């Protein structure tokens, strides 16, 4: 049995992600002639190709996470100190249930604002140049 495998080739790839991923595969007759970007291979060869591509992708993704995406310190600090979502919803519910306005004087707003004031945005934050 042979397979005709179409591999994607991304020419506009600013992130540097590995290309030539197998995107479409169909079983073909032994005398089938490859068309365009198709590659003929056995199922075993396809599995090897997928494993090699996954290895390349995993290496690229790890490098991307470590060297391209940099979390902002202010963002990390805020996430650690914000009240939990449940606590925030509880603050909002109690404010509304007590008939108080949900405005800049509410417990919820003041608790979130205090964290934002403590850790102001110091950079735009995500991509390392």
Secondary structure, DSSP 8 states (H G I E B T S, - for coil): -EEEEEEE--S--TT-----EEEEEEEE-TT----TTEEEE-HHHHHHHHHHHHHHHHHHHHHHHHHTB---HHHHHHHHHS--HHHHHHHHHHHHHTT---STTSHHHHHHHHHHHHT---S--SB--
